[in-house]
């Protein structure tokens, strides 16, 4: 029984290593395409933290995140051919059932099916996340309105009530989706996205994850995301923010301090993850 348990742990660890290899290859390809086409990106969130604190993946982390200026991220769609046949540029425009305002690069020869997307007809290879960022209004009232617009936009793009944000969020989402369906929903999405992307200001923000609530969002001075500083990540060097330490301090506080053991956990729920086999074979 003990030997069986050890074998299972070794298999899980080996799978994680292989998944990380795939993710690192995706990041390397993104770096190559961005350098070739004069596009900007920056290691973000836990990936930037991992680069500064561990020079690679946070030991218990399981993904790679990057930030890109909104306009640059849109250009990736046109550059699909430069990524080759095995890498898919995923966004709501290229994959209609993909329900996010963010983007992903996916390896088509692998499988990564998460619980909240298992029923969707989307590309489901192992991925890295690309989060477009936007300039935000200097006026606090207008900024709050834009934050509300971004939440409205996410509900419309998701096109179903959120699973993990409580009953109130679920009820609000149902009301919004009842008012906006079909062509009306698509037109509203385009209008909101254009409004959010056209804002000018001295700070930037992203509308994702822990950076945002219903009425507030963390913002960062634009100059922190100017000329990239090269950061080591898994023995290679990638673009970090111009001021990565300031970015991490504002995002996480004492970022070099390890969290308590109970918080050192994976935040994704996988139905199936396989770095050796395409999701297409599982869905036949």
N, C-alpha and C positions, 0 to 999 in steps of 0.2 A: 504493500500500500504506500509506504514511504517512497520507494523507488518510482512508483507511478506518479506521485505528486511532483517529485523532482523533475520528471520528464515533461510534465505539463508546463511547469514554470519555465523550463529551458526553452520549450517551444514558443511560449508567449514572448519571452525576451528576444528570441531570434526573429520572430515576426515583427516586433517593434523595430529592431535594427534594420530589417529589410524595408519596412515602410518608410523609415527615416531616410534611407538611401534614395528611394523613389522621390520623396519630397525634396531632398537636396538637389537631385538632378533637375527637378522642375524649377527650383529657384535659380540654379545655374543657367538654365535656358532662358528664363525671364531676364536675368542680368545681361546675357548675350544679346537678346533682341532689343532690350532697352538701350544698351550702349550703341548698337548698330544704327538705331533710329532716333537717337537724341532724346529719349524719354527718361523721365525721372521716377525713381521708386526709392523707398526707404524701409528697412527692417522695422517692424512695428510690434507693439504690445509684448507678449511673452518671448517673441523671437528676438527683439532688440534687447530685452532683459537678459535672455540667455546668452547673447553675444557678449554683453558687458560683464556678466557675473560668472558664466561658465565657458565662454568662448565657443558656444555651441548650444545644442538643445538643453533646456531645463530638464533635468533627469526624469521628471514625471510628466513632462509635456508631450503632446502627440500631434502637434501641427506647426505650420509655418505661416506667419502673417506678414504682409507688406502693405504699406500705404503708397498710394499714387495720386498725383493731382488728377482731378476729375477728367480734364481734357485729355491728358496722356492715357489714362485708363481706357477711354473710348477708342483710342487709336489701335489698341491691341486687337480689337475685333477685325480691323482691316488687315492686320499682320498675321492672321491665322496660318497662312502658308509657311511663314518663317519658323513656326514652331514645329512643323512636320506633321505627319499623319498620326503619330502616337500621342500627341498632346492636343487637347481640346480647350479652346478659350471659351469658357462657360459664363454666360450672363443671360438676362431675361430676353435679350434680342436673338441670341444664337441658340437658345434652348428654352422654348416657350413655357415649359412646365417648371422651369427653375424659378423659385419664388424668393428672390433676394435682390436688393439694390446693389449688393456687392458683386464681385466677380470671382471666378476660380480658374486655375489651370489644372486640368485633370489628365492623368495618364490612362489612356484607353486600354492598356494591356493589363490593368490591375482592377481590384474591387475595393470599394469603400462605401458600404451602404449604411447610412445612419437611420436611426429609428424614425426621425421626423420627415424623412424623404423616401422611405421604403416603398410607399404607394405611388410615388410620382414617376412619370415616364421621362426620366432625365438621364444624362450621362453620369455614371457613378464610379468612376475610377478614383484612385488615391489623388489627393489634391493639395494645393496651397491656396490660401485665401488672399485676394487682392481687394483692399478697401479704398475706394476713391475718397479723397478728402476735398473739402470745399473752403473757400473763404467765407467768413461769417460777418454779419453786420456789427459795426461798432456800437450802435444803439441797442441797449439791453432789451427794450420792448420789442423792437423788430427782430432781434435775435431769438427771443422767446417764440415769436410768431413763426419764424423759420423752423425752429425745433419742432413745434407742433405740426407744421407742414410735413416735415421729414417723417414723423410718426404716422401721419395720415398716408403718406406715400408708401411706407412699408406695409401698412395694412392692405392697401389696394394691390400692391405687387404680390404679397403673400396669398391674397385671394381666399383666405380662410382664417378663422379665428386662431390666435396663438395658442399653443399647447401648454406653455409653462409660465404664463404671466398673470394668473389669477382669473377669477370669475368676472371682475369688473372690466378688465381688458377684453375678455372674451365677448361680453355683452356689447361693449362699445364697437368692437370690430364687426359683430353681426349686424348692428344698425347701419354702419357705414357701407358694408358690402351689400346690404339690401337696397340702399339708395343708388349705389354705383355698380352696374353690371354691364357685361357685353362691351359694346363700342364706347359707351359713356365712361366706363372704368378706364379703358385704354387712353382715351383723350385726356382724362384727368391726370393719369400717371405722367403723360408727356408734358402737360402743363406744369405740374408741380416740380418735376425734375428740372425743367428749363428755368423756373423761378429760383430754385435753390442753387443751381449751378451758375446763375448770372450775377450773384451777389459779389460785391467787392468790399474788402475790409483789411485791417492790419493783422488779423489773426485767422487761423485756420482751425477747422474741427472736422471730425468724422462723426457720422450718425449711427454708430454701431456699438453693440455690446455694453460693457460697463462704462463707456465714455458718455452715455446718454440716458436720461430719464424722460418722463413725459414732458417736463418743462425746462430742464437744465441739460447742459452738455459741457464737457471739459474742452477748453479751447487753448491753442498754443500760438505764441508769436510766429508770424510768417518766417522771420529770419532764422528760426530754429530748423526750418526745412528749406534751406537754400542749397549751397554747395555740399554734397554728401561727404561725410567722414567715413572712411573705409573701416569696417568692423570685421574682426575675425569670427567666423562661424564654421565650426567643424573642419578646421584646417584650410578654409578658403576665405576670401575677403569679399564682402558685399557692401552695398550702400547703407550707411546709417544716417540718422539725422545730423544736421550740422552741429547741433548741440544735444547729443544723445543722452548725456547725463542729466541735463535740465529736463528733457522730455520725460525720462524715466522717473525723475524725482516728482514731477508734477503728476504723473500718471499713477505711480505706486507708492510715493513717499520714500521710506528708507529701503530702496530697491535692492541694495546689496545684502540686506538681512534676510535670512531664510524664513519662510512662513512656518507656522507650527505644523507638526507631522500630519494632523488631520486635514489640513488644507492642501497637502501635496498629492493631488488627485487628478485624474484625467476628467475633462469636462464634457467629453463627447460620449454618446451612447451608440455603439455600433451593433447593427444586426449581423453584418458580415464584413470582414476585412481580410483581403488576400493579395499580397504583393506579387503573386506568381500567376494569377489567373484573371482573365477579363470578366467584368460584371456581366457582359453579354452572355457568357456561357451559363451563368447562374440564372439568368432571366429567360432562358429558352423553355 
